[in-house]
Amino acid sequence: MLRFDGKVAIVTGGGRGLGRSHALLLASRGASVVVNDFGSSAAGVGSDSSPADDVVAEIIAANGKAVANYDNVVTDAEAIVQTAIQAFGRLDIVVNNAGINHMTPFGPDAIEGIRKHMEVNFFGTAAVTAAAWPHLVASGAGRVVNTASPTLVGFEHQSAYVASKAAIFSFTRTLSMEALGVGVRVNAIAPTAYTRMAAEAEIPDELKQTLEKSMTTAMVSPTVAYLAHEDCSITGETLLSQGGLMQRFALSMNEGYNNPEVTPEDIKANLEAILDDSTSKPVGIIGSENEGSLLDLFN
């Protein structure tokens, strides 16, 4: 069994939905958990301490170890990290789960929504990770698990949310390269589960029923637990996790069309080759002999 005895984890947005499930699983396997939750709505409005308190009470009732934290990931990242240090004396794992989602069609009024999504979803992730970094390095087996999204493939009326999650995807891959040198592994999940975001989303009721029945939050958390464990052997990866299905979510490049003297007419004439999926290959795994990076584009 992969256990976390002696390890300390922060789970942001840990009071409800996926975060709650992650916190409960890590605690059940021996981790001391900081349950961070600002307690806002799914759209990022308001605050409430009860979600974090309720999860902590549930963990303690099961003979686990946990403390609550109600700070905002955008403005109070250092305070979140200090809660772990003051309560448990160390920090080994950061699960960046906190996020918002407010469906807004793109147009002249969309920029404010994009900024808000980037602030919470991306900058919140980056801020907590940065504040935790020295402690993760000191751990000797520091682990970061970020939360991207399957919607990276595109989702109507979700440009703000998807853009923020795409930033997390790229941040995860790039930071993992730097992290290799200091013994920290950085990965992400792209989850699908029935959460309050899903319940409030403007999607067909039939899809909501499917999510509630067969794609629970508890089915995602084992992927998080593996990525958070010191035995995790991968880094820079994003794993799609939904309803028991786990898949690699990766960038890919095909052979394309090569012409140093290319013209717009050449592109029109060779578009089929440029878009040919039959020659696509995923970008390499970080830390492997086939590691993928910007240099691959020039080889």
C-alpha positions in Angstrom: 0.0 0.0 0.0 1.2 3.5 -0.9 1.1 5.3 2.4 2.0 8.8 3.5 3.0 8.3 7.1 5.2 11.2 8.3 4.3 13.3 5.2 2.5 16.6 5.3 0.2 17.8 2.5 -1.6 20.9 1.6 -4.8 20.5 -0.4 -6.2 23.8 -1.7 -9.9 24.0 -2.2 -10.0 21.0 0.1 -13.4 21.7 1.6 -15.7 20.4 -1.1 -15.8 18.3 -4.3 -12.5 16.9 -5.6 -10.4 18.7 -2.9 -12.4 17.1 -0.1 -12.0 13.7 -1.7 -8.2 14.2 -2.1 -7.8 15.3 1.5 -9.7 12.4 2.9 -7.8 9.8 0.9 -4.4 11.3 1.8 -5.3 11.5 5.5 -6.7 7.9 5.4 -3.2 6.8 4.3 -1.3 8.6 7.0 -0.7 12.1 5.7 -1.1 15.1 7.9 -3.3 17.4 5.9 -3.8 21.2 5.7 -7.3 21.6 4.3 -7.3 25.0 2.7 -10.6 26.4 1.5 -11.6 30.1 1.2 -15.2 28.9 1.0 -16.3 30.9 -2.0 -19.0 29.9 -4.5 -18.0 28.0 -7.7 -17.8 31.4 -9.4 -15.5 32.8 -6.7 -18.0 34.9 -4.7 -18.1 35.1 -0.9 -16.3 33.1 1.8 -17.2 30.5 4.4 -15.0 28.7 6.9 -17.3 25.7 7.4 -16.3 23.6 4.3 -12.7 23.3 5.5 -13.8 22.8 9.2 -16.2 20.0 8.2 -13.5 18.1 6.3 -11.0 18.5 9.2 -13.6 17.2 11.6 -14.3 14.2 9.4 -10.5 13.4 9.2 -10.0 13.7 12.9 -13.1 11.6 13.6 -11.4 8.8 11.5 -8.2 9.2 13.7 -6.4 11.2 11.1 -4.4 14.4 11.4 -5.6 17.7 9.8 -5.9 21.4 10.3 -8.1 24.0 8.5 -6.9 27.0 6.7 -9.2 29.7 5.2 -6.7 31.9 3.3 -7.1 32.9 -0.3 -4.6 31.2 -2.7 -4.3 34.5 -4.7 -3.3 36.8 -1.9 -2.2 34.6 1.1 -0.1 31.7 -0.3 2.6 32.2 2.3 0.1 32.0 5.1 -1.3 28.7 3.7 2.2 27.2 3.7 3.0 28.5 7.2 -0.1 26.8 8.5 1.6 23.5 7.5 4.9 24.4 9.0 3.4 25.7 12.3 1.1 22.7 12.7 3.3 19.9 11.5 6.8 21.2 11.1 7.3 20.3 7.4 5.7 20.2 4.0 6.1 17.4 1.4 3.1 17.6 -0.9 1.0 20.4 -2.5 -2.2 19.6 -4.3 -3.3 22.7 -6.1 -7.1 22.1 -6.5 -8.6 25.5 -5.7 -10.3 27.0 -8.7 -13.4 28.9 -10.0 -15.5 28.5 -13.1 -18.0 31.1 -14.5 -19.2 30.5 -18.0 -19.1 33.7 -20.0 -19.4 34.2 -23.8 -16.4 35.9 -25.3 -16.7 39.6 -26.2 -15.9 43.1 -25.1 -16.8 42.4 -21.5 -14.9 39.1 -21.2 -11.5 40.4 -20.1 -12.4 40.9 -16.5 -13.6 37.3 -16.3 -10.4 36.0 -17.9 -8.3 38.0 -15.4 -10.3 36.5 -12.5 -9.9 33.0 -13.8 -6.2 33.5 -14.3 -5.8 35.0 -10.9 -7.4 32.1 -9.0 -6.8 29.1 -11.2 -3.3 29.8 -12.5 -1.7 32.5 -10.3 -3.2 30.8 -7.2 -1.5 27.5 -8.3 1.8 29.3 -9.0 1.7 31.3 -5.8 1.1 28.4 -3.5 3.7 26.3 -5.3 6.3 29.1 -5.1 5.7 29.7 -1.4 6.0 25.9 -0.7 9.0 25.4 -2.9 11.9 25.7 -0.3 10.0 23.2 1.9 9.4 20.8 -1.0 13.1 20.9 -1.9 14.0 20.3 1.8 11.6 17.3 1.9 13.8 15.3 -0.4 10.8 13.9 -2.2 8.6 17.0 -2.7 5.5 16.5 -4.9 3.3 19.0 -6.6 -0.1 17.9 -8.1 -1.8 20.6 -10.2 -5.3 20.6 -11.6 -5.7 21.1 -15.3 -8.8 20.1 -17.2 -10.1 17.9 -20.1 -11.6 21.1 -21.5 -8.2 21.9 -22.9 -9.5 20.4 -26.1 -11.9 23.3 -26.3 -15.3 24.1 -24.7 -17.9 26.6 -25.9 -18.3 29.7 -23.7 -15.4 28.6 -21.5 -12.5 30.6 -23.0 -11.6 32.1 -19.6 -11.7 28.8 -17.7 -9.9 26.8 -20.4 -7.2 29.4 -20.9 -6.4 29.3 -17.1 -6.3 25.6 -17.2 -4.1 25.6 -20.3 -1.7 27.8 -18.4 -1.5 25.2 -15.6 -0.8 22.5 -18.1 2.2 24.3 -19.6 3.3 25.5 -16.1 3.4 21.9 -14.9 5.5 20.7 -17.8 8.0 23.5 -17.7 8.4 23.7 -13.9 9.0 19.9 -13.9 12.2 20.4 -15.9 13.6 22.8 -13.4 12.3 20.6 -10.5 14.2 17.5 -11.6 17.5 19.1 -10.4 16.2 19.5 -6.8 14.3 16.2 -6.4 10.8 17.6 -6.8 8.3 16.0 -9.1 5.5 18.2 -10.6 2.5 16.6 -12.4 -1.1 17.4 -13.0 -4.5 15.8 -13.4 -7.3 16.6 -15.9 -10.3 15.4 -13.9 -13.9 14.8 -14.8 -16.3 14.3 -11.8 -19.6 15.3 -10.4 -18.9 18.4 -8.4 -20.8 21.6 -7.6 -19.2 23.1 -10.7 -20.7 20.3 -12.8 -24.0 20.6 -11.0 -24.2 24.4 -11.8 -22.8 24.1 -15.3 -24.9 24.8 -18.4 -24.8 21.3 -19.7 -27.5 18.8 -20.5 -29.3 17.2 -17.5 -28.5 13.8 -19.0 -24.8 14.5 -18.8 -25.1 15.7 -15.2 -26.9 12.4 -14.4 -24.1 10.4 -16.0 -21.4 12.3 -14.1 -23.3 11.9 -10.8 -23.7 8.2 -11.3 -20.5 7.0 -12.8 -17.8 9.8 -12.4 -17.4 10.5 -8.7 -14.7 12.6 -7.1 -13.5 9.5 -5.2 -12.6 7.9 -8.6 -10.2 10.7 -9.3 -8.3 10.9 -6.0 -6.3 7.7 -6.4 -4.5 9.3 -9.4 -3.7 12.3 -7.2 -2.5 10.1 -4.4 -0.1 8.2 -6.8 1.3 11.5 -8.2 1.7 12.8 -4.6 3.6 9.7 -3.4 7.4 9.5 -3.2 7.2 6.4 -5.4 5.8 8.4 -8.3 8.2 7.9 -11.1 7.0 10.5 -13.6 7.1 14.2 -13.8 5.8 16.9 -16.2 2.8 14.8 -17.1 -0.9 15.5 -17.1 -3.1 12.5 -16.5 -6.7 12.5 -17.5 -8.8 10.8 -14.8 -12.6 10.3 -15.2 -14.8 7.4 -14.0 -11.9 5.0 -13.6 -10.3 5.8 -16.9 -6.7 7.2 -16.7 -5.0 8.5 -19.8 -1.9 10.5 -20.7 -2.9 14.0 -21.8 0.0 15.2 -24.0 1.1 17.5 -26.7 1.9 16.0 -30.1 3.6 17.0 -33.3 3.4 15.4 -36.8 5.9 15.3 -39.6 4.2 18.3 -41.3 5.4 20.0 -44.4 8.9 21.4 -44.9 9.7 24.2 -47.4 12.2 26.9 -46.5 10.8 29.0 -49.3 7.2 28.5 -48.3 4.5 30.8 -49.6 0.9 31.2 -48.5 -0.1 29.2 -51.7 2.2 26.4 -50.6 0.5 26.2 -47.2 -2.9 26.1 -48.9 -1.8 23.3 -51.3 -0.1 21.2 -48.5 -2.6 21.8 -45.6 -3.4 18.1 -45.5 0.2 17.2 -44.8 0.5 20.0 -42.2 -2.6 18.6 -40.4 -1.9 14.9 -40.9 -2.6 13.1 -37.6 -1.3 9.8 -38.9 2.3 10.9 -38.4 1.7 12.6 -35.0 3.9 11.5 -32.0 3.5 12.7 -28.4 6.2 15.1 -27.1 8.7 13.1 -25.0 8.6 12.3 -21.3 10.5 14.6 -19.0 13.6 13.0 -17.7 13.7 10.2 -20.3 16.1 9.7 -23.2 13.3 11.0 -25.4 12.6 14.1 -23.2 10.6 16.6 -25.1 11.5 20.3 -25.1 11.7 23.4 -27.3 14.9 22.0 -28.8 12.8 19.2 -30.4 11.3 21.9 -32.7 14.7 22.6 -34.2 15.8 19.1 -34.8 
